[in-house]
Amino acid sequence: MSCPSHIQNQISYICIAPHKCSQQRKLCVECLQEHGMNPKDQVRIDQFQKMVLNKFQQFKLDDASEFLKQNKLILSQTEAILRQILDVISESINSPYNQLERKTQFYRNLINNFKNIDECTYADIEQFVSILKGDAIKDLIDEKNSYLIKFEKNKNLLKYEVSSFYERLRKLMREQDQVYVWQEDLYGLLELTENIDQEYLNGIIEIFRKEKITDCLGYLNNPPNNNNQEESKIKLVTNVLKNISEIDFNKKNYSIEEYKEIRKKLIKKIANRNQIFQFFKFLVQLTAIDEKFIQCGSNSLNLLVEMKVDVREQNFENIRISDTSLIAANFVRCNLSGSIFENVDISGINLNGAQLFNCRWKNLKLNEICQLDGHSSGVRSLCFSPDCATLASGSGDNSIRLWNVKTGEQKVKLKGHTNQVYSVCFSPDGTSLASGSHDKTIWLWDVQTGNKITELRGHTNDINTVCFSPDGTTLASGSWDQSIRLWDVKNWQQKLKLDGHRSGVLSVFFSPDGLTLASACWDKSISLWNLQTRQKGLLEGHDNDVNTVCFSPDGTTLASGSSDNSIILWDVKTGQQKAKLDGHRSGVLSVFFSPDGTLLASGSSDNSISLWNVQTGKQTCILEGHSGGVLSVCFSPDGTILASGSSDNSIRLWGVKTGQKIKPFENSRQDIQAKLHSLNQDNHFFENNEIVTINLISQTHPKFQVQATLIVGGEFMTSQSVDLRQLFQQSGCYVFEQNENKTSKIVN
């Protein structure tokens, strides 16, 4: 082989000097002169292999006969002891059994010999009387049960003693520094970490940071000189880290469904094992040091979060977390500056008061709950006001509620209907609200005062749907009486009745130009009514009742949802199907186009909401969280929010662009510019900050919380490349940009 430093020369010597050889111990003739080493440390390459082989044979390392002999002797002696114990246990069990068997046989023989009663002795007759009365048998059964109770106690005692012996033996083997036994089982591996105290682990992390180590195992394999006790600890840590780096825990995402049962069993075993929790935290910190441990550190953080181990107010600077779930993690006041999150679910995360300087969070999943509670029955209909400030909801509890979209607070409760409210609709100018009810009436409400304007009667059965025309001059209503009625908004008189459906009308919707009305019917059909000619077109294709219809914003497409689990997109001009959207596992109860017409939202009795790409017909997102069927979905007019109402009595708001739920937040931002001076100097912005609100995470409904969280620079992107910083701001977070001079300014 040619010398790397002198290509014209062949390697002819090996350096065996006790130093870190600059020539990687391979030397040519010229290297010898440059190296300036002791001739004793120069070995010709042809002699080197012989010397190593001779030394190996000298120590007889390959002769394991004595070791095997001693090992077999120990095993043989142990087996003999265990056999003696087993003999004692067997005797203790067999002795009472034999005694009971002899008594039973005595009675059996007595019965078999029972022939002529007058020839029996007095003693035999006494035994027969005892058997007849049951006394003898009862005594025998009592004796048997007594032995069984004793056996059970002895069994439990023996189980405890065997378990204790096993634990003492394992501890003794560890204390004697036996050869490390490789662990494929994660629990067995974690048990070993209980011999490592937290302070020692913290010390290792500090050394890694101070020395700027990036190869932890490489460093630990050649540690500085320590006493025997320290060497033993380092050896254990090294072996455990090497072990854990090569098993599935450091290769696979343990938060996915595939590992659900494994994770469940592990959590049960390590519950309240604080030393193991501390080792998990050590692995999390290790992700900031050595990239080889990113997955096991990520899995460790996932388990800590799932077990609700306290990770508040921790220093997690520069940690790298990837491919895991941190749902409902409580990171209150944590320092996560410099952290890198990749493909992480941060739903329900609590970052109140946390520091996030120059973070790189990418491909995030955020599925946060904004739940508006108040109704005591299913929310059957939703409608946004034209200015997006108010959301109206109609419910099976007979009430209508108006909600402040920005704060999530209920503004007013409208009461008057005597039965379920099936449908609500704002007028185009936002001044009035129409509602249709199971009580066969339509009510018109003044939105500003909450008072009833008028009541419309005419339908002879439940009113399932109401809808204002785009110009606000007409209100359409559909009923179980199979009719559609058009009402003149100016005088609130009925101006037209449309008949033709063979069953109840479940949904009506005006085209954007107001010239066509679509209606969905229980008889599986959809009708298109030309309001100028009063002619009706029929769309057929669903295999079950059609629950909902909605026009696209440009009026060229009609979407329909049915109890056959499908959605059909219709070409309004030709009446032909453009696409059939399949994906829901149960009936589709509501559909609604986004204002730009690119997305279609659908709510289903399978408890989910789907978002569909209208152009491709592909399902782009599934929003889950409701515990009952989704009865109504509705986009805000500005396209930023999707509202959903469910039979679980709740309303939820979802960010449209990200496909995520958002929490409305009345931003009471204080003037914090004065605090930036402290921020730019020492990065201890929250050290004495009194404005941070610390909220406990709800066990049942964890909410995304970033109140008074400080973000400086960095990026926070969803898997759809949407910047989350605006959402963070809306939820109470302080977001700053940092220029090259490291001074900060607020992001508007």
C-alpha positions in Angstrom: 0.0 0.0 0.0 1.3 3.5 -0.9 2.0 6.0 1.9 -0.8 8.7 2.0 1.9 11.4 2.7 4.5 10.0 0.2 2.7 8.3 -2.6 5.9 7.1 -4.2 6.8 5.1 -1.1 5.3 1.9 0.2 4.2 1.6 3.9 6.9 -0.5 5.6 6.6 0.3 9.4 3.9 0.4 12.0 4.1 3.0 14.9 3.3 1.5 18.3 4.2 4.6 20.4 1.7 5.5 23.2 0.4 8.6 21.4 -2.2 9.6 18.9 -0.2 9.1 15.8 -0.5 11.8 13.2 0.3 9.3 10.4 -2.4 6.9 11.6 0.4 4.5 12.6 1.3 3.6 9.0 4.8 4.8 8.1 7.1 4.8 5.1 10.9 5.4 5.2 10.5 9.1 4.9 7.8 9.2 7.6 10.3 7.7 10.0 12.6 10.7 9.6 9.8 13.2 9.9 8.1 11.4 12.8 11.2 11.6 15.1 10.2 8.6 17.1 12.0 6.1 19.3 13.3 3.2 17.3 11.7 0.9 19.9 8.3 2.1 18.7 9.1 1.2 15.1 8.0 -2.2 14.0 8.4 -3.6 10.5 5.1 -4.3 8.9 6.0 -8.0 8.2 6.9 -8.5 11.9 3.9 -6.6 13.4 1.3 -9.3 12.7 3.5 -12.0 14.2 4.1 -10.0 17.3 0.3 -9.4 17.8 -0.4 -13.1 17.3 2.3 -14.2 19.8 1.0 -11.8 22.4 -2.5 -13.0 22.0 -1.4 -16.7 22.3 0.8 -15.7 25.3 -2.3 -14.7 27.3 -4.2 -17.8 26.1 -7.3 -15.7 25.5 -8.6 -18.2 23.0 -8.4 -21.0 25.6 -11.7 -20.9 27.4 -11.6 -24.5 28.7 -11.0 -23.4 32.4 -13.6 -20.7 32.1 -16.1 -23.2 30.8 -15.2 -25.7 33.4 -15.8 -23.2 36.3 -18.9 -22.1 34.6 -20.3 -25.6 34.3 -19.4 -26.3 38.0 -21.3 -23.2 39.1 -24.3 -24.2 37.0 -24.2 -27.8 38.3 -24.1 -26.6 41.9 -26.9 -24.2 41.3 -29.0 -26.9 39.7 -28.4 -29.2 42.7 -29.6 -26.5 45.1 -32.7 -25.7 43.1 -33.5 -29.5 42.9 -33.3 -29.7 46.7 -35.6 -26.8 47.0 -38.0 -28.3 44.5 -37.9 -31.6 46.5 -38.8 -29.8 49.7 -41.7 -28.0 48.0 -42.9 -31.2 46.4 -42.9 -33.0 49.7 -44.8 -30.1 51.4 -47.5 -30.4 48.7 -47.6 -34.2 48.4 -47.7 -35.0 52.1 -51.1 -33.4 52.9 -52.4 -34.7 49.6 -51.4 -38.3 50.5 -53.0 -37.9 53.9 -56.3 -36.7 52.4 -56.1 -39.5 49.9 -55.7 -42.1 52.6 -58.8 -40.8 54.5 -60.8 -40.7 51.3 -59.7 -44.3 50.5 -60.7 -45.4 54.0 -64.3 -44.2 53.4 -64.3 -45.6 49.9 -63.3 -49.1 51.3 -65.8 -48.8 54.0 -68.6 -48.2 51.5 -67.4 -51.0 49.2 -67.5 -53.5 52.1 -70.9 -52.4 53.2 -73.1 -55.5 52.8 -75.2 -56.8 55.8 -75.8 -54.0 58.3 -76.5 -56.6 61.1 -73.0 -58.0 60.7 -71.3 -54.6 60.9 -69.5 -53.6 64.1 -70.6 -50.7 66.2 -67.6 -48.6 65.1 -68.5 -49.2 61.4 -72.1 -48.2 62.0 -70.9 -45.0 63.7 -68.8 -44.2 60.6 -71.8 -44.9 58.3 -74.0 -42.6 60.5 -71.3 -39.9 60.3 -71.3 -40.2 56.5 -75.1 -40.2 56.3 -75.3 -37.0 58.3 -72.5 -35.5 56.3 -70.2 -34.8 59.3 -67.3 -36.9 58.1 -67.5 -35.6 54.5 -67.8 -32.0 55.8 -64.7 -32.5 58.0 -62.8 -33.9 55.0 -63.8 -31.0 52.8 -62.9 -28.5 55.5 -59.5 -30.1 55.9 -59.0 -30.0 52.1 -60.0 -26.3 51.9 -57.7 -25.5 54.8 -54.8 -27.0 53.0 -55.7 -25.1 49.8 -55.6 -21.8 51.7 -52.2 -22.7 53.1 -51.0 -23.7 49.6 -52.1 -20.3 48.2 -50.3 -18.4 51.0 -47.2 -20.5 50.4 -47.4 -20.0 46.7 -47.5 -16.2 47.1 -44.7 -16.3 49.6 -42.6 -18.5 47.3 -43.3 -16.2 44.3 -42.1 -13.2 46.4 -39.0 -15.0 47.5 -38.1 -16.2 44.0 -38.6 -12.7 42.7 -36.5 -11.2 45.4 -33.8 -13.7 44.8 -33.8 -13.0 41.1 -33.5 -9.2 41.7 -30.7 -9.7 44.3 -28.9 -12.0 41.9 -29.1 -9.5 39.0 -27.9 -6.7 41.3 -25.0 -8.8 42.5 -24.0 -9.6 38.9 -24.1 -5.9 38.1 -22.1 -5.0 41.2 -19.5 -7.6 40.2 -19.1 -5.8 36.9 -20.0 -8.9 34.9 -19.8 -8.8 31.1 -22.6 -6.6 29.8 -25.6 -8.6 28.5 -27.1 -7.2 25.3 -30.7 -6.2 25.7 -33.2 -6.4 22.9 -36.1 -5.8 25.3 -36.4 -2.0 26.0 -37.7 -2.5 29.5 -34.8 -4.7 30.5 -32.4 -2.0 29.1 -34.2 0.8 31.0 -34.0 -1.2 34.2 -30.2 -0.9 34.0 -30.4 2.8 34.0 -31.9 2.9 37.5 -28.3 2.5 38.8 -27.3 5.8 37.2 -28.2 8.9 39.2 -29.6 12.1 37.7 -26.6 14.3 38.8 -24.2 12.0 37.0 -26.2 12.2 33.8 -26.4 16.0 34.0 -22.7 16.1 34.5 -22.1 14.0 31.3 -24.3 16.5 29.3 -22.4 19.4 30.7 -19.1 17.8 29.7 -20.4 17.1 26.2 -21.5 20.7 25.8 -18.3 22.2 27.2 -16.1 20.0 25.1 -18.4 20.5 22.1 -18.7 16.7 21.6 -20.6 15.4 18.6 -19.8 11.7 18.9 -20.9 10.7 22.4 -19.9 7.0 22.2 -16.5 7.9 20.7 -15.8 10.2 23.7 -17.1 7.7 26.3 -15.0 4.9 24.9 -11.8 6.9 25.6 -12.8 9.0 28.7 -10.3 10.9 30.8 -8.7 9.0 33.7 -11.1 8.4 36.6 -11.3 6.2 39.7 -12.7 2.7 39.6 -16.1 3.8 40.6 -16.3 6.5 37.9 -15.0 4.0 35.3 -17.7 1.6 36.3 -20.4 4.3 35.8 -19.0 5.4 32.5 -18.8 1.8 31.3 -22.5 1.2 32.2 -23.6 4.5 30.4 -21.5 3.6 27.4 -22.9 0.1 27.1 -26.5 1.3 27.6 -26.1 4.0 25.0 -24.5 1.7 22.5 -27.3 -0.8 23.1 -30.1 1.7 22.8 -28.6 3.2 19.6 -29.0 -0.2 17.8 -32.5 -1.3 18.7 -35.9 -0.2 17.3 -36.3 2.5 20.0 -33.7 4.5 18.1 -34.9 3.5 14.6 -38.7 3.7 14.6 -41.4 6.2 15.5 -42.9 4.7 18.7 -45.8 7.1 18.7 -47.5 5.5 15.7 -50.4 3.0 16.0 -48.0 0.0 15.3 -46.4 0.5 18.7 -49.5 1.3 20.7 -49.6 -2.0 22.6 -45.8 -2.0 23.2 -45.9 1.5 24.5 -48.9 0.8 26.7 -47.2 -2.2 28.3 -44.0 -0.3 28.8 -45.7 2.6 30.4 -47.4 0.2 32.8 -44.1 -1.3 33.8 -42.2 2.0 34.3 -44.9 4.0 36.0 -43.5 6.1 38.9 -39.9 4.9 38.1 -38.3 8.3 38.5 -34.8 7.2 37.6 -36.0 5.9 34.3 -37.8 9.2 33.7 -34.5 11.0 34.3 -32.8 8.8 31.8 -35.5 9.7 29.2 -34.7 13.4 29.9 -31.0 12.6 29.4 -31.8 11.1 26.0 -33.8 14.2 25.0 -30.9 16.4 25.9 -28.6 14.1 24.0 -30.4 15.0 20.8 -28.8 18.4 21.0 -25.3 16.8 21.2 -25.3 13.8 18.9 -27.6 13.3 15.9 -27.3 9.5 16.2 -29.7 9.7 19.2 -32.5 11.9 17.7 -35.1 9.1 17.3 -34.6 7.6 20.8 -34.6 11.1 22.3 -37.8 11.9 20.4 -39.5 8.7 21.5 -38.3 9.4 25.1 -40.0 12.9 25.0 -43.1 11.3 23.6 -43.3 8.8 26.5 -42.6 11.5 29.1 -45.5 13.6 27.6 -47.9 10.7 27.4 -47.1 9.7 31.1 -47.6 13.4 32.0 -44.1 13.6 33.7 -43.4 17.2 34.7 -41.2 18.8 32.0 -42.1 22.4 32.8 -39.4 25.0 33.2 -36.7 22.8 31.6 -33.8 23.9 29.5 -34.3 22.2 26.2 -32.0 24.4 24.1 -31.0 23.0 20.7 -32.8 19.7 21.1 -33.6 17.9 17.8 -37.0 16.1 17.8 -38.2 14.2 14.8 -41.1 11.9 13.7 -43.1 11.8 16.9 -46.2 13.1 18.7 -46.1 15.7 21.5 -49.9 16.0 21.9 -50.8 17.9 25.1 -47.1 18.4 26.1 -46.8 20.9 28.9 -43.7 23.0 28.1 -44.7 26.0 30.4 -41.7 28.4 30.7 -39.3 26.0 29.0 -36.4 27.3 27.0 -36.7 25.7 23.6 -34.4 28.1 21.8 -32.5 26.7 18.9 -34.6 23.6 18.9 -35.4 21.7 15.7 -38.7 19.9 15.3 -39.3 17.9 12.1 -42.6 16.1 11.4 -43.9 16.5 15.0 -47.6 16.7 16.1 -47.8 19.7 18.5 -51.6 19.5 19.0 -52.7 20.6 22.5 -49.2 21.8 23.3 -48.8 24.3 26.2 -46.0 26.8 25.5 -47.2 29.5 27.9 -44.2 31.7 28.8 -41.7 29.6 26.8 -38.7 31.0 25.0 -38.4 30.1 21.3 -35.4 31.9 19.9 -34.3 30.9 16.4 -36.1 27.6 16.3 -36.6 25.6 13.2 -39.9 23.8 13.4 -41.0 22.2 10.1 -43.6 19.8 8.8 -45.7 20.4 11.9 -49.1 18.9 12.6 -51.4 21.1 14.6 -54.9 19.8 15.3 -56.1 22.2 18.1 -59.4 22.4 19.8 -61.4 25.6 19.7 -64.6 24.3 21.3 -67.6 26.6 21.7 -69.8 25.0 24.4 -73.2 26.1 25.5 -75.8 24.1 23.6 -77.3 21.1 25.5 -78.2 19.2 22.3 -76.8 18.7 18.8 -75.8 21.7 16.8 -77.8 21.2 13.6 -76.9 24.4 11.6 -74.2 27.1 11.5 -73.9 30.4 9.6 -71.3 33.2 9.6 -72.4 36.8 9.4 -71.1 38.6 6.3 -68.5 40.5 8.3 -67.2 37.3 9.8 -67.6 38.7 13.3 -70.5 36.5 14.4 -71.4 32.9 14.1 -75.0 31.7 14.5 -75.9 28.2 15.6 -79.2 26.4 15.8 -79.6 23.4 18.0 -81.9 20.6 19.1 -82.2 22.3 22.5 -84.7 24.7 20.7 -82.3 27.7 21.0 -80.2 29.9 18.7 -76.9 31.3 19.9 -74.8 34.1 18.5 -71.0 33.8 19.1 -68.2 36.3 19.0 -65.8 34.6 16.5 -62.8 36.6 17.8 -63.2 35.7 21.4 -65.3 32.5 21.3 -67.7 34.1 23.8 -71.5 33.7 23.5 -73.0 37.1 22.6 -76.7 36.3 22.9 -79.1 33.4 23.2 -82.3 33.7 21.1 -85.2 31.8 22.6 -88.7 31.4 21.1 -89.0 28.2 19.1 -90.9 25.5 20.9 -88.9 22.7 19.2 -85.6 21.9 17.6 -84.0 24.5 15.4 -82.9 22.8 12.2 -81.6 25.7 10.1 -80.2 29.3 10.5 -79.2 31.8 7.8 -77.9 35.4 8.0 -79.4 37.9 5.5 -76.8 39.3 3.0 -76.6 42.6 4.9 -76.1 40.8 8.2 -78.9 42.7 10.0 -81.4 39.8 10.3 -81.3 36.1 10.9 -83.8 33.5 9.7 -84.4 30.2 11.6 -86.5 27.1 10.7 -87.7 24.7 13.3 -89.4 21.4 14.0 -92.3 23.5 15.4 -93.3 24.2 11.7 -92.4 28.0 11.9 -89.8 30.3 10.5 -88.6 33.2 12.7 -86.8 36.3 11.7 -84.6 37.9 14.2 -83.0 41.4 14.6 -79.3 40.5 15.0 -78.4 43.8 16.8 -81.2 43.6 19.5 -81.9 39.8 19.5 -85.6 40.5 19.2 -88.0 38.7 16.9 -89.0 40.6 13.8 -91.7 38.3 12.6 -92.9 34.7 12.4 -93.8 33.0 9.2 -96.3 30.2 9.0 -97.5 28.1 6.1 -95.6 24.8 6.1 -97.6 21.9 7.5 -94.6 19.9 8.8 -91.0 20.4 10.1 -88.9 23.1 8.4 -85.5 21.5 7.6 -83.8 24.4 5.8 -83.9 28.1 5.2 -81.7 30.2 2.8 -81.6 33.9 1.8 -81.2 34.8 -1.9 -77.9 36.6 -2.7 -79.7 39.9 -3.2 -81.5 39.5 0.1 -85.0 39.9 -1.4 -86.2 36.3 -1.0 -86.1 33.7 1.7 -86.5 30.0 0.6 -87.6 27.3 3.0 -87.9 23.5 2.6 -90.0 21.2 4.7 -91.0 17.6 5.5 -94.4 18.6 3.9 -92.5 18.0 0.5 -92.8 21.7 -0.5 -90.5 24.6 -1.0 -91.8 28.1 -0.2 -90.4 31.5 -1.3 -91.0 34.4 1.0 -90.9 38.1 0.1 -88.5 39.7 2.5 -90.1 43.2 2.0 -93.5 42.2 3.4 -92.8 38.7 4.6 -95.5 37.2 2.6 -95.3 33.9 0.7 -94.8 34.7 -3.0 -94.3 31.2 -4.5 -94.7 27.5 -3.6 -92.7 24.9 -5.4 -94.1 21.4 -5.4 -92.7 18.3 -7.1 -90.6 16.4 -4.5 -92.0 13.1 -3.5 -90.6 13.3 0.1 -89.3 15.8 2.6 -87.0 18.6 1.4 -83.8 18.5 3.5 -81.7 21.4 2.0 -82.1 24.4 -0.3 -79.4 26.7 -1.7 -79.5 29.7 -4.1 -77.1 30.0 -7.0 -74.7 33.0 -6.8 -76.8 34.9 -9.4 -80.0 34.1 -7.5 -81.8 32.7 -10.6 -81.6 29.0 -9.7 -82.5 27.2 -6.5 -81.2 23.8 -5.7 -83.1 21.4 -3.4 -82.1 18.1 -1.9 -84.8 15.5 -1.0 -85.3 12.4 1.1 -86.4 10.7 -2.1 -82.7 10.5 -3.3 -83.1 13.3 -5.9 -81.9 16.8 -6.4 -83.9 19.4 -8.1 -82.7 22.6 -9.9 -85.5 25.2 -10.1 -85.4 28.0 -12.6 -87.0 30.8 -10.6 -87.8 32.8 -13.7 -89.5 30.1 -15.7 -90.4 27.9 -12.7 -89.1 24.9 -14.7 -87.4 22.1 -12.8 -84.4 20.0 -13.7 -83.7 16.7 -12.0 -80.3 15.3 -10.9 -80.2 11.6 -10.1 -77.3 9.5 -9.1 -77.3 9.0 -5.3 -78.3 5.6 -3.9 -79.8 7.1 -0.7 -81.4 10.3 0.6 -79.7 13.5 -0.3 -79.1 15.5 2.9 -77.3 18.7 1.6 -76.5 20.8 -1.5 -74.3 23.8 -2.1 -73.4 25.9 -5.1 -69.7 26.8 -5.9 -69.0 30.5 -5.7 -68.9 30.8 -9.5 -72.2 28.9 -9.9 -70.9 26.3 -12.3 -70.8 23.4 -9.9 -73.3 22.0 -7.4 -72.1 19.7 -4.6 -74.5 17.2 -3.0 -73.9 14.9 0.1 -75.9 11.8 0.7 -76.5 9.0 3.2 -74.9 6.7 0.7 -71.6 8.1 2.1 -70.7 9.9 -1.1 -70.5 13.5 -2.4 -71.2 14.2 -6.1 -70.0 17.3 -8.0 -72.5 18.2 -10.7 -72.0 20.4 -13.8 -74.9 22.8 -13.4 -75.1 23.6 -17.1 -75.3 20.1 -18.4 -76.7 18.3 -15.3 -73.9 15.7 -15.6 -71.7 14.3 -12.9 -68.2 15.9 -12.8 -66.8 13.8 -10.0 -67.8 11.5 -7.2 -66.0 11.9 -3.9 -65.7 8.8 -1.7 -63.9 8.7 1.6 -66.4 9.0 4.4 -67.3 5.9 6.3 -70.9 7.0 6.9 -73.5 9.4 5.6 -72.6 12.9 4.5 -74.7 15.4 6.4 -73.4 18.8 5.2 -71.2 20.3 2.4 -69.9 23.8 1.9 -67.5 25.4 -0.6 -64.7 27.7 0.4 -65.2 31.4 -0.8 -62.5 30.9 -3.5 -64.1 27.7 -4.7 -60.9 25.6 -4.3 -61.9 23.5 -1.3 -65.1 21.7 -0.4 -65.7 20.8 3.3 -68.0 17.9 4.2 -69.3 16.8 7.6 -70.4 13.2 8.2 -72.1 11.0 10.7 -68.7 9.2 11.0 -67.7 12.1 13.3 -65.2 13.5 10.8 -64.8 16.5 8.5 -63.1 16.1 5.1 -61.5 18.8 3.0 -61.5 18.1 -0.8 -59.5 19.7 -3.6 -62.4 20.6 -6.0 -60.2 20.6 -9.1 -58.7 17.1 -8.5 -61.4 15.6 -6.4 -58.8 14.4 -3.9 -59.3 14.3 -0.2 -56.6 16.7 1.2 -57.3 16.6 4.9 -59.4 14.8 7.5 -60.3 16.8 10.6 -61.1 14.6 13.6 -62.0 15.5 17.1 -65.8 15.5 17.4 -67.3 12.7 19.4 -70.6 12.7 17.4 -71.8 13.1 13.9 -70.9 16.4 12.2 -74.3 17.9 11.3 -73.1 21.2 9.8 -70.0 22.8 8.3 -69.6 26.4 7.2 -66.8 28.5 5.9 -66.4 32.1 7.0 -66.9 34.6 4.2 -63.2 35.7 4.3 -62.2 32.0 3.9 -60.0 31.9 7.1 -62.2 29.7 9.3 -64.2 26.6 9.0 -66.9 26.0 11.6 -68.4 22.6 12.4 -71.4 21.7 14.5 -71.9 18.2 15.9 -74.4 15.9 17.7 -71.8 16.0 20.6 -73.4 19.5 21.3 -70.2 21.4 20.5 -69.0 23.8 17.8 -65.4 23.8 16.7 -63.4 26.3 14.6 -60.6 25.3 12.2 -57.9 27.2 10.4 -58.7 26.7 6.8 -55.3 27.1 5.1 -53.6 24.8 7.6 -56.4 22.3 8.1 -56.1 22.9 11.8 -58.3 23.9 14.7 -57.6 27.4 16.1 -58.4 29.1 19.3 -59.9 32.5 19.0 -58.1 34.9 21.3 -58.9 38.5 22.2 -55.3 39.9 22.0 -54.7 42.2 24.9 -51.1 42.8 23.9 -49.3 45.1 26.3 -46.6 47.5 25.3 -43.5 45.3 25.6 -41.2 47.4 23.5 -39.5 48.6 26.7 -38.6 45.0 27.5 -36.7 44.4 24.3 -33.6 46.1 25.7 -33.4 43.3 28.3 -34.2 40.7 25.6 -31.3 41.9 23.4 -28.9 41.9 26.3 -29.3 38.6 28.2 -32.2 36.7 26.6 -33.8 36.3 30.1 -37.0 38.0 29.1 -39.4 36.1 31.4 -37.2 36.0 34.5 -39.3 38.4 36.4 -42.3 38.7 34.0 -45.6 38.9 35.9 -47.9 38.9 32.9 -47.5 35.2 32.0 -50.7 33.2 32.6 -50.1 29.6 33.4 -53.0 27.3 32.6 -53.3 23.6 33.5 -53.8 21.3 30.6 -57.3 19.8 30.5 -57.2 16.0 30.6 -60.2 15.8 28.3 -59.8 18.8 26.0 -56.1 19.9 25.8 -55.9 23.3 24.1 -53.1 24.9 22.2 -51.7 27.6 24.4 -49.0 30.2 23.6 -49.9 33.0 25.9 -46.9 35.3 26.4 -44.6 32.9 24.6 -41.7 34.7 23.1 -40.7 33.9 19.5 -37.6 35.6 18.1 -36.6 34.7 14.5 -36.8 31.1 13.4 -39.5 29.4 11.4 -42.7 27.4 12.3 -44.2 25.7 9.3 -46.8 23.1 8.8 -46.5 20.1 6.5 -48.4 22.3 3.9 -45.7 25.0 4.2 -48.0 27.4 6.0 -46.3 29.8 8.5 -47.9 29.4 11.9 -46.5 32.6 13.4 -49.7 34.5 12.6 -51.7 31.8 14.4 -49.3 32.0 17.3 -49.8 35.8 17.5 -53.6 35.5 17.4 -53.4 33.1 20.3 -51.4 35.5 22.6 -47.8 34.9 21.5 -45.2 37.7 21.1 -43.4 37.3 17.7 -40.3 39.3 16.9 -38.0 39.5 13.9 -34.2 39.8 14.5 -31.9 41.7 12.2 -28.2 41.2 11.6 -27.3 43.4 14.6 -29.4 41.0 16.8 -31.9 43.8 17.7 -35.5 42.8 17.6 -38.7 44.4 16.4 -42.3 43.3 16.7 -44.0 41.6 13.8 -47.2 43.2 12.9 
